[in-house]
Amino acid sequence: MAYCHICGDKLPKDALYCPKCGTKTVQFGNPSASTSTDEMRDAFNKMSQEMEKAFNAAAKEIQQAFQTARTNVQ
């Protein structure tokens, strides 16, 4: 059974697109259906930007927690 590499939904045997999110499927026996290098690069760039946002938000929350702890200790 194959699964979508984006949303994780189960894919029908010969699906060209995920029925849940519409992403092109990667079919290993058919090189023309595989994800292109540009698509992979775009996906990694987007993931990198989202991870940076998440880490920045976490850093702000940690700084606030330390400030609260310092105030409570004093």
ABEGO torsion letter per residue (X at the ends): XBBBAAAGBBBBAABABBAAAGBBBBBAABAAABBBAAAAAAAAAAAAAAAAAAAAAAAAAAAAAAAAAAAAAX
